[in-house]
Amino acid sequence: MAAVALADPNLAFLLLILGALGVYWELHAPGLLAPGVVGVVLMCLGAYGLFQDSPTWYGLALLTLAIVLLGIELKFYTHMISGAAGTVLLALGAILLVQGPKRIAPALAIAVSIGFGLIAIFLGILAGRALKSRVMTGLPQLIGATGISRTEINPEGTVFVDGAYWQAHSDHAIPAGKQVSVERIDNLVLYVKEA
């Protein structure tokens, strides 16, 4: 019964795309495990169903290239270029995949491709925003930061920078309570100047 249902290329294509979506979800949020496992199972079922209908080599090549391009959009965010190209190739590949009386309906191929492409582009945009807003941490982050001198710095003293108290050094005397700027760091001592 399941083999007969999978022989429908429309259902097999839907299973393949849903499986790819599960794998993409796992790539976007690693560690969930369930979307990746379910995705691989659905992709295997979809591939099995499509191979029952003798797919064309050029349809398979277009589908593979589309999945790669959409994966690139998801992982590296190419400003929707890779996503749009992958969406077009996915629709074209699905339409050309199976020839003969049992083929994937063009309306279904286009609708599913656009939906899948939009999801991949949206996830790519989220990944791009996350990369842009990545916060630098550690000591290099303090260079250029401003803070307040808590004691007189002549040449040594204490400053409050980035939520913590630090030993500070300055070539010029800085009274307590003045705003300071960090120039460099050496052995956990901040070299500062009056801001």
C-alpha positions in Angstrom: 0.0 0.0 0.0 2.8 2.5 0.9 4.7 1.6 -2.2 1.6 2.3 -4.3 1.2 5.7 -2.6 4.9 6.5 -3.1 4.6 5.8 -6.8 2.7 9.1 -7.1 5.5 11.5 -8.1 3.6 14.4 -6.6 3.6 12.8 -3.1 7.2 11.6 -3.6 8.3 15.2 -4.5 6.5 16.6 -1.4 8.2 14.0 0.8 11.6 14.9 -0.7 11.1 18.6 -0.1 9.7 18.1 3.5 12.7 15.9 4.2 15.1 18.6 2.9 13.3 21.2 5.0 13.9 19.0 8.1 17.6 18.6 7.2 17.9 22.4 6.7 16.2 23.0 10.1 18.8 20.7 11.7 21.6 22.6 9.9 20.1 25.9 11.1 19.7 24.8 14.7 22.1 21.9 15.3 21.6 19.6 18.1 17.8 19.2 17.9 18.4 15.8 16.1 14.7 15.0 15.5 14.2 17.3 12.4 17.4 15.9 10.9 16.4 12.2 11.4 12.9 12.7 10.3 14.2 14.8 7.3 16.5 12.0 6.2 13.8 9.4 6.5 11.4 11.6 4.4 14.0 12.3 1.8 14.7 8.5 1.5 11.0 7.8 1.0 10.6 10.6 -1.5 13.7 9.5 -3.4 12.4 5.9 -3.4 9.1 7.0 -4.8 10.7 9.2 -7.5 13.0 6.5 -8.6 10.1 4.2 -9.3 9.1 6.5 -12.1 12.5 6.6 -13.8 13.5 10.2 -13.3 15.6 12.0 -15.9 19.2 12.7 -15.3 18.9 16.4 -16.1 15.9 16.7 -13.7 18.0 15.1 -10.9 20.9 17.3 -11.7 18.7 20.4 -11.5 17.2 19.2 -8.2 20.6 18.5 -6.7 22.0 21.9 -7.8 18.8 23.6 -6.4 19.2 21.9 -3.0 22.9 22.9 -2.9 22.1 26.5 -3.8 19.4 26.7 -1.2 21.8 25.2 1.4 24.4 27.8 0.5 21.7 30.6 1.1 20.8 29.1 4.4 24.4 28.8 5.7 26.1 31.8 4.2 23.3 34.3 3.2 24.1 35.4 -0.3 21.6 38.3 -0.2 18.9 36.1 -1.8 20.9 35.5 -5.0 21.6 31.8 -4.3 18.1 31.4 -2.8 16.3 32.8 -5.8 18.4 30.8 -8.2 17.8 27.6 -6.2 14.1 28.2 -6.1 13.9 28.6 -9.9 16.1 25.5 -10.4 14.0 23.5 -8.0 10.8 24.3 -9.8 12.4 23.6 -13.2 14.0 20.4 -12.0 10.7 19.1 -10.5 8.8 19.8 -13.8 11.5 18.0 -15.8 12.2 15.2 -13.4 9.6 12.7 -14.5 8.4 12.5 -18.1 5.3 10.6 -19.4 1.8 10.4 -18.1 2.8 10.3 -14.4 4.6 13.5 -13.9 4.8 16.2 -11.2 2.1 18.8 -11.6 3.7 22.1 -12.7 1.5 24.1 -10.3 2.6 21.9 -7.4 6.2 22.1 -8.4 6.1 25.9 -8.6 4.2 26.4 -5.4 6.3 24.0 -3.3 9.5 25.5 -4.8 8.5 29.0 -4.0 7.5 28.0 -0.4 10.7 26.1 0.2 12.8 28.9 -1.4 11.2 31.6 0.8 11.8 29.5 3.9 15.5 29.0 3.0 15.9 32.7 2.2 14.2 33.7 5.5 16.5 31.4 7.5 19.5 32.8 5.5 18.5 36.3 6.5 18.3 35.2 10.2 21.7 33.7 9.9 23.1 36.8 8.3 21.7 39.0 11.0 23.1 36.8 13.7 26.6 37.0 12.1 26.4 40.8 12.0 25.3 41.2 15.6 27.9 38.7 16.9 29.4 40.3 20.0 33.1 40.3 20.4 34.2 39.2 23.8 37.4 39.1 25.7 40.1 41.6 26.3 40.4 43.0 22.7 36.8 44.2 23.1 38.0 46.7 25.8 40.3 48.6 23.5 38.5 51.9 22.7 36.0 51.3 25.5 35.2 54.2 27.9 34.9 54.0 31.6 35.3 56.0 34.8 38.4 56.4 37.0 37.5 55.2 40.5 40.8 56.4 42.0 43.4 58.9 41.0 45.6 57.4 38.2 49.1 58.8 38.7 50.5 56.6 37.0 48.6 53.6 38.5 45.0 53.5 39.7 41.6 51.8 39.3 39.0 52.2 36.6 35.5 50.9 36.1 35.2 49.7 32.4 32.6 47.4 30.9 31.0 46.5 34.2 34.3 45.5 36.0 37.1 47.2 38.0 40.5 47.1 36.4 44.0 48.1 37.3 44.9 51.1 35.1 48.0 53.0 34.0 48.3 56.4 32.5 51.2 58.6 31.4 49.3 61.7 32.6 47.6 62.1 36.0 43.8 61.6 35.8 41.7 62.6 38.9 39.1 60.2 40.3 35.6 60.4 38.7 36.9 61.4 35.2 35.9 59.6 32.0 38.7 57.5 30.6 39.3 55.7 27.3 41.3 52.4 27.0 44.2 52.6 24.6 45.8 49.2 25.0 46.0 46.2 27.4 49.2 44.7 28.8 49.2 41.9 31.5 45.6 42.7 32.5 46.5 46.4 33.1 44.5 48.9 31.1 46.5 51.8 29.6 44.1 54.7 29.6 43.9 58.3 28.8 41.3 60.9 29.8 38.4 60.9 27.4 
